[in-house]
């Protein structure tokens, strides 16, 4: 595992997933139900837009003073007996984890859900070392038991699976019960509980790091992260360097935004603030390490993409995205799917690997509208496209020719008027006759379903109304009604 999850091209991934009706049905159901929960939870809090503005201010302030808060956090962790390590690359992050694991002579690792641990590829490293590693998040555990299937959502990793598929996975582990979620969850809990009790090292991510006290904030639905922290003697935390807040006060605000946006709850079941075990505490790690990961994030600092680092990983943008609804998380080929992944992946992994993702968007703006910290995601997607076209010159000759022709036509009134005269006639070659709502509404005498060249990507999935006859254009309509109004 790592940032990239597939060797297939973007077109190949989309072609595979666009026909996966089971996956689409599962995502549709989840998106629709999450919409109701999310909007209801947000409405209860009062002026949601004011909360969004406050969250945006907190994240922007922290990013503008990131070195200071990271230094403060490191000092306070070490004051409490822990240790902070800074990893510029994923290789450095893995090396730190490997060094700690070998020093502790660890045999079994138990992990809580963490995108950063997946991003830097910890699981493959542990397997290469011959260690036993267990994902303790229920969804991640299911994926692991299904031959390490890739997650397809940053909050609901196995959103693409239904209960029957999960039942079959558990059957291989000795499960003999029904496909009822409660019964299957009880079985998974029994299996996982043994791993918590016998693990040598616990590894978690970090929702937010508290600069002024050196604690980390974890937000989970199942409480598995609490057990990962409480039982093993050694804990390793991996956090993206931007996941930091000045104090508990700001963490509380962001937790409120996160819980309502991610799962539609007032407060997620387990919100934990922790660090190294104190002398008067009964449980917790005796050895506490925090690895702060850059891995390309600094590429965004001080640039037009810095706003992407405001992300609190709530997944709300995935839950409203029409593209994600059709191609699923695996269609993106990155552990960060959806609109946030389409913006973040090229920053972290480069345009060579993820240059197609900024084009996997309708630019409808739903992602920006729902983001609890007001990241202008659709505008950042356009910025990526601008970089691709203007700086990297990654525009194909055919696309460039198409844009030049379009510019020539729309930039000249006589040429544009001539095209208006002939486009209806020319479109007859690729027009399909039939009764459609579009045809009836606009009276365009058919619709185009097999356009050539660049337009093919549009008409493969949409019905494009045939250009109208001259009498049906807006100019002719306006001229007619203006004359009618004047009594002519």
Secondary structure, DSSP 8 states (H G I E B T S, - for coil): --SB--SS-HHHHHHHHTT-HHHHHHHHHHHHHHHHHHHHHHHHTS-HHHHHHHHHHHHHHHHHTHHHHHHHHHHHHHHTT-EEEEESSHHHHHHHHHHHHHHTT--EEEE---HHHHHTTHHHHHHHTT-EEEE-SHHHHHHHHTTS----SSSSTTTT--HHHHHHHHHTTT--S-S-HHHHHHHHHHHHHHHHHH-SEEEE--SEEETTT--EEEEESSSHHHHHHHSSSEEEEEEETT-EESSHHHHHHHHHHHHHHHTS-SS-SEEEEE-S--TT-SSS-SEEEEEEE-TTGGGTTTSTTGGGGG-----TTGGG-HHHHHHTGGGG-BSS-HHHHHHHHHHHH-HHHHTTGGGS-----HHHHH-TT---HHHHHHHHHHIIIIIS----HHHHHHHHHHHHHHT-HHHHHHHHHHHHHHGGGGEE----HHHHHHT-SSEES---GGGHHHHTTS-EE----GGGSHHHHHHHHHHHHTT-
